[in-house]
Amino acid sequence: MGTLDGTTSLVTGASRGLGRAIARKLAAEGSLVAVHYGTNEPAAQDVVARITEAGGAAFAVGARLGVAGDAERLWAAMDTALAERGARPGVDVLVNNAGIGGATPNLSDARPDDFDELFAINVKAPFFVVQRGLDRLRDGGRIVNISSLSSRIATPDVLAYAMTKGAINIFSTTLAQELGSRGITVNAVLPGVTATEANVAWFAAQPAIRDIVAGMSALRRVGEPADVADVVAFLASPAARWVTGQVIDATGGAFLGLSVGGAPPAA
Ligand SMILES: NC(=O)c1ccc[n+]([C@@H]2O[C@H](COP(=O)([O-])OP(=O)(O)OC[C@H]3O[C@@H](n4cnc5c(N)ncnc54)[C@H](OP(=O)(O)O)[C@@H]3O)[C@@H](O)[C@H]2O)c1
């Protein structure tokens, strides 16, 4: 028996990275999971195969986000896929995870087109996926939006990206107020630098980075995708029914505080 038996979930950007771990965890808890992808269908099908091998149920849905008509295409693909499986229409859990970091989103180098693309994929797409999905999302359901540590601390190297995640935080809080009357909870999960494929490649190219990242966390290690997926699964579960409108930090306590190795001299 899983905590999500009998439910249906949609995880955007589940062909790799955090989304893949979230999809696998929700499926392990008994949910029928739609593994969304943008371009990489083989990767999404591989996630589906792994879930199925592990005894879960999943299917892939493709839709490029951040372009005109994206939300409509995504929900149309969901409707078709559920109908083809003979599954009842609608979803219980929506995880808005798909996102990009952008090429050069700091103040000096950001170009208007890059800025627009970041906001189109990271902010506009989740907004309209929710808007166009309201009639598919069942009462008592869950929305989990994936934010970032960059929305809690100042990260000038990724300023525009950080701004998109700040938008996700207030989107989550406000949506929670709006959808509460339907019993739908809405929360954001805020990961720090996590050992996804892209970041593992970064650590391999620059080994010192892993230690720096581990040192940011009170728990002194780099987070794994499963660390974040477990938090999402909790928020999706009945046990989290009384938690809504929150930005849940899943960074292992990154930048919690500072120890300088001693107390200041007595005044
Ligand atoms: N990794 C971290 O350390 C970290 C830290 C904090 C927050 N986050 C956030 O966590 C989320 C996932 O990050 P990640 O690092 O796991 O990402 P990732 O490994 O780069 O994977 C991104 C996923 O999103 C999909 N995607 C990207 N752009 C898309 C588009 N335009 N249309 C449709 N799908 C699109 C990709 O699908 P295809 O490959 O099929 O196109 C892929 O499945 C993002 O919101 C990110 O901002 C990540």
The ligand as a Gaussian input file, in Angstrom:
#p B3LYP/6-31G(d) Opt

LIG

0 1
 N       19.343000      20.723000     -10.280000
 C       19.421000      21.567000      -9.267000
 O       20.434000      21.617000      -8.560000
 C       18.273000      22.500000      -8.980000
 C       18.356000      23.327000      -7.866000
 C       17.297000      24.170000      -7.565000
 C       16.163000      24.169000      -8.351000
 N       16.102000      23.362000      -9.445000
 C       14.876000      23.394000     -10.238000
 O       14.386000      22.073000     -10.349000
 C       13.743000      21.888000     -11.599000
 C       14.385000      20.730000     -12.334000
 O       15.748000      21.031000     -12.516000
 P       16.782000      19.928000     -13.051000
 O       18.132000      20.452000     -12.744000
 O       16.359000      18.602000     -12.575000
 O       16.532000      20.069000     -14.629000
 P       17.155000      19.252000     -15.845000
 O       17.930000      18.086000     -15.395000
 O       17.809000      20.261000     -16.721000
 O       15.831000      18.732000     -16.571000
 C       14.910000      19.664000     -17.042000
 C       13.610000      18.968000     -17.363000
 O       12.672000      19.965000     -17.783000
 C       12.296000      19.727000     -19.126000
 N       12.240000      20.988000     -19.837000
 C       13.187000      21.973000     -19.849000
 N       12.796000      22.969000     -20.665000
 C       11.590000      22.592000     -21.170000
 C       10.687000      23.175000     -22.085000
 N       10.929000      24.355000     -22.675000
 N        9.560000      22.506000     -22.370000
 C        9.304000      21.313000     -21.826000
 N       10.115000      20.697000     -20.967000
 C       11.239000      21.328000     -20.650000
 C       13.348000      18.808000     -19.719000
 O       12.736000      18.021000     -20.733000
 P       13.514000      17.551000     -22.096000
 O       14.914000      17.240000     -21.693000
 O       12.729000      16.387000     -22.545000
 O       13.428000      18.686000     -23.038000
 C       13.757000      17.985000     -18.503000
 O       12.866000      16.923000     -18.300000
 C       13.861000      23.211000     -12.339000
 O       12.700000      23.970000     -12.129000
 C       15.046000      23.874000     -11.662000
 O       14.996000      25.270000     -11.748000
 C       17.140000      22.532000      -9.772000

